Amino acid sequence: MARVIFREERCKGCGNCINVCPKTIISFRDKLNLGGYHPAGVSEENMDKCIGCASCAKMCPDCVITVIK
Protein backbone atom coordinates (compact mmCIF):
# COMPACT_ATOMS: atom_id res chain seq x y z
CA MET A 1 0.00 0.00 0.00
CA ALA A 2 1.29 3.44 -0.94
CA ARG A 3 1.32 6.30 1.53
CA VAL A 4 1.83 10.04 1.17
CA ILE A 5 3.25 12.26 3.87
CA PHE A 6 2.66 16.01 3.83
CA ARG A 7 4.86 18.36 5.83
CA GLU A 8 1.86 20.51 6.55
CA GLU A 9 3.84 23.22 8.32
CA ARG A 10 5.62 24.01 5.00
CA CYS A 11 2.55 23.86 2.71
CA LYS A 12 1.50 27.19 1.15
CA GLY A 13 -1.89 25.92 -0.01
CA CYS A 14 -1.32 26.31 -3.75
CA GLY A 15 -3.56 23.32 -4.55
CA ASN A 16 -1.35 21.90 -7.31
CA CYS A 17 -1.36 18.48 -5.64
CA ILE A 18 -5.15 18.51 -5.35
CA ASN A 19 -5.55 19.27 -9.05
CA VAL A 20 -3.27 16.46 -10.27
CA CYS A 21 -4.33 13.60 -7.97
CA PRO A 22 -5.98 10.97 -10.19
CA LYS A 23 -7.84 9.52 -7.19
CA THR A 24 -9.03 12.93 -5.91
CA ILE A 25 -8.10 12.03 -2.32
CA ILE A 26 -6.12 15.19 -1.46
CA SER A 27 -7.94 18.13 0.07
CA PHE A 28 -7.25 21.26 2.10
CA ARG A 29 -7.29 20.81 5.88
CA ASP A 30 -9.55 22.91 8.05
CA LYS A 31 -6.75 24.00 10.36
CA LEU A 32 -4.18 26.68 9.57
CA ASN A 33 -0.46 25.98 9.65
CA LEU A 34 2.12 28.33 11.17
CA GLY A 35 2.31 30.28 7.91
CA GLY A 36 -1.42 30.98 8.01
CA TYR A 37 -2.27 28.63 5.13
CA HIS A 38 -4.72 25.76 4.93
CA PRO A 39 -2.35 22.89 4.14
CA ALA A 40 -3.22 20.04 1.80
CA GLY A 41 -3.32 16.48 3.01
CA VAL A 42 -4.90 13.05 2.77
CA SER A 43 -7.20 11.78 5.48
CA GLU A 44 -6.49 8.39 7.03
CA GLU A 45 -9.78 7.11 5.58
CA ASN A 46 -8.59 7.91 2.05
CA MET A 47 -4.97 6.84 2.43
CA ASP A 48 -5.73 3.30 1.24
CA LYS A 49 -6.94 4.73 -2.08
CA CYS A 50 -3.49 6.18 -2.87
CA ILE A 51 -1.84 4.41 -5.82
CA GLY A 52 1.61 5.89 -5.23
CA CYS A 53 1.82 7.64 -8.60
CA ALA A 54 3.72 10.57 -7.03
CA SER A 55 1.99 13.13 -9.26
CA CYS A 56 1.33 15.24 -6.18
CA ALA A 57 4.98 15.23 -5.11
CA LYS A 58 6.17 16.13 -8.61
CA MET A 59 3.84 19.13 -8.76
CA CYS A 60 4.65 20.52 -5.30
CA PRO A 61 6.83 23.63 -5.67
CA ASP A 62 7.93 23.46 -2.02
CA CYS A 63 8.82 19.72 -1.80
CA VAL A 64 6.23 19.21 0.93
CA ILE A 65 5.11 15.73 -0.16
CA THR A 66 6.87 12.39 0.27
CA VAL A 67 5.46 9.25 -1.36
CA ILE A 68 6.22 5.88 0.21
CA LYS A 69 5.48 2.80 -1.86
BELRABEL-V334547 format. One record per backbone hydrogen bond with DSSP energy under -1.0 kcal/mol. NH is the residue of the N-H (numbers start at 1). CO is the residue of the C=O. E is the energy in kcal/mol with one decimal. If there is no record, write none. Layout:
((NH & CO & E) (NH & CO & E))
This chain:
((3 & 68 & -2.6) (5 & 66 & -2.9) (7 & 64 & -2.2) (8 & 6 & -1.7) (10 & 7 & -2.2) (19 & 15 & -2.1) (20 & 16 & -1.4) (21 & 17 & -1.1) (24 & 21 & -1.0) (27 & 41 & -2.4) (29 & 39 & -3.2) (33 & 37 & -2.7) (36 & 33 & -1.9) (41 & 27 & -2.0) (47 & 43 & -1.0) (49 & 46 & -2.0) (50 & 47 & -1.5) (58 & 54 & -2.0) (59 & 55 & -1.6) (60 & 56 & -1.0) (66 & 5 & -2.5) (68 & 3 & -3.6))
